[in-house]
Amino acid sequence: MIKSIVRVGLFLVAGILVYNYFYGSDTEKEQSKQFFQEVKDLGGIAWDLLKSEKEKLDEGKYDEALDNIGGLFERMKSEAEKGGQAITRINDLELERQNLEDRLQRMQQENTTASAPQTPATPDEEDLKRDIKKLFEKAERLVDDFEQDRGM
């Protein structure tokens, strides 16, 4: 219900803006032009953001992040009790990190072998970023649990 109301509202606003752009008074035409210019600028900003994230991916930003979390897991393993639940969780997260690193390397190889011009992040790259973020969230929970278990 609310979704329908929002759609109708957006449709009305868009209709008013288009009408004012072509048939409105000078003030209304100027307001519509200004609105469309701001939307265009926002689109350009979003495009630039996507391009910069793509460049960061190509430059190995996520390689470094995955390496850092791998180092964290190694330190936690050395401090965790042998055979405990923490070791199992660390090993599971380490396996997940390795899988993400392999996916990242495959994507980077595909990007270097592809002759297509550089484009913003593909859905596969977005999935990889989301999965890396999930891994970091799991690692944070593990660190929190680890610190609670150690009485920190």
Buried (B, 14 or more C-beta within 10 A) or exposed (E): EEEEEEEEEEEEEEEEBEEBBEEBEEEBBEBBEEBEEEEEEEEEEEEEEBBEBBEEBBEEEBBEBBEEBBEBBEEBBEEBEEEEEBBEBBEEBBEBBEEBBEBBEEBBEEBEEEEEEEEBBBEEBEEBBEBBEEBBEBBEEBEEEBEEEEEE
